[in-house]
Amino acid sequence: MNIPVLLQHSPQQLPKGLLRTPLRRYHCICPSRPPLTSEISRLQPFRSLGFHCTKRGLLSNGAERRLCTQATFKEHAEGLSEKERTFVDKLHTGLILGQRACLAEAITLVESTHSRKKELAQVLLQKVLAYHREQEQLNKGKPLAFRVGLSGPPGAGKSTFIEYFGKMLTERGHKVSVLAVDPSSCTSGGSLLGDKTRMTELSRDMNAYIRPSPTRGTLGGVTRTTNEAILLCEGGGYDVILIETVGVGQSEFAVADMVDMFVLLLPPAGGDELQGIKRGIIEMADLVAVTKSDGDLVVPARRIQAEYVSALKLLRKRSEVWRPKVIRISSRSGEGITEMWDKMQEFRDLMLTSGELATKRQKQQKVWMWHLIQENVLEHFRTHPTVREQIPLLERRVLSGALSPGLAADLLLKAFKDRD
């Protein structure tokens, strides 16, 4: 049994079967006020049985309580074999020492859909998270890395920009990680665009790490593990994380929930008056960069810049300390790239000083928790034996027109609810 139990009695008063169960899996809840002498004597046997105390918890009666529980990480890791524990420790040690091979293997483990590997991945992530918190405390509570989301329509020059921008940052002493989210090929299941092949110089840089991640059909274009891959990259010592997304669409809404700053890259010849992109995407942008501002495209780039400056004035203000900016850049000549990095640093400093960055990251963690819950609940629904048996029949009846999709969904949900 792995459930919380209120230990309100002495061990002698508990059922014998409970004491035979491994007690390290139970939670002990007792008053948070200074304990009486009699209570200390009653709690002592529990402490001797391996309980560990923390300080938070409220029960339904509203009284403040002291919650006694072992660390969640120990509960999660106790089922690992010696070989698995050694494997996780090796990955964790290599990761924090900055070994790229261990980072690559760790992200592969996190992306795995195998149930046992998922458990190993969660143990590894808990270790990395603990290390991450320690490093942030040593850094006076400031974030260790700057997370930047990059998006734009196809042909905007995202990959070219990332290569030039990444090389500039590594030359300045930064460690850059690029998570390029690719749509999956319907034929092979792998990455469709192969963005890493377009960043030949950056991929050879020892202070840069490029990881293409096929979406495998994930709605929104951002893989379910992209958020965890960001954490692993930060654990590996990378202080600038660039997340490149697929085209323009739902992927922007997903990536905006995992980055500190959202940058929109637009080509100068995207059509007439804001045709290249729609209002919903502009609303999320913290910085808009008009690319390819060189040669014959300088005049169209200036026109597009002026149009977006006007458009952004009409949008609702999302931050108290920052107004989105529109700049022109050229990855061929390098024009505007340094100024763009200066704007990004200015944004980070303002958001950090005002406390908005910390609040934003906290909200993002909550959002992604619910994203993963929705995904896992749907997977559990699909694989449940009762539902799985009825899916082919109901799908055939929907295809033949005998059932409406809504009624078929209701029948499947009813079968799932009545499974017990």
Secondary structure, 3 states (H helix, E strand, C coil): CCCCCCCCCCHHHCCHHHHHCCHHHCCEEEECCCCCHHHHHHHHHHHHCCCCECCCCECCCCCEEEEECCCHHHHHHCCCCHHHHHHHHHHHHHHHCCCHHHHHHHHHHHHCCCHHHHHHHHHHHHHHHHHHHHHHHHCCCCCCCEEEEEECCCCCCHHHHHHHHHHHHHHCCCCEEEEEEECECCCCCCECCCHHHHCHHHHCCCCEEEEEEECCCCCCCCCCCHHHHHHHHHHCCCCEEEEECCCCCHHHHHHCCCCCEEEEEECCCCCCCCCCCCHHHHCCCCEEEECCCCHHHHHHHHHHHHHHHHHHHCCCCCCCCCCCEEEECCCCCCCCHHHHHHHHHHHHHHHHHHCHHHHHHHHHHHHHHHHHHHHHHHHHHHHCHHHHHHHHHHHHHHHHCCCCHHHHHHHHHHHHHCCC
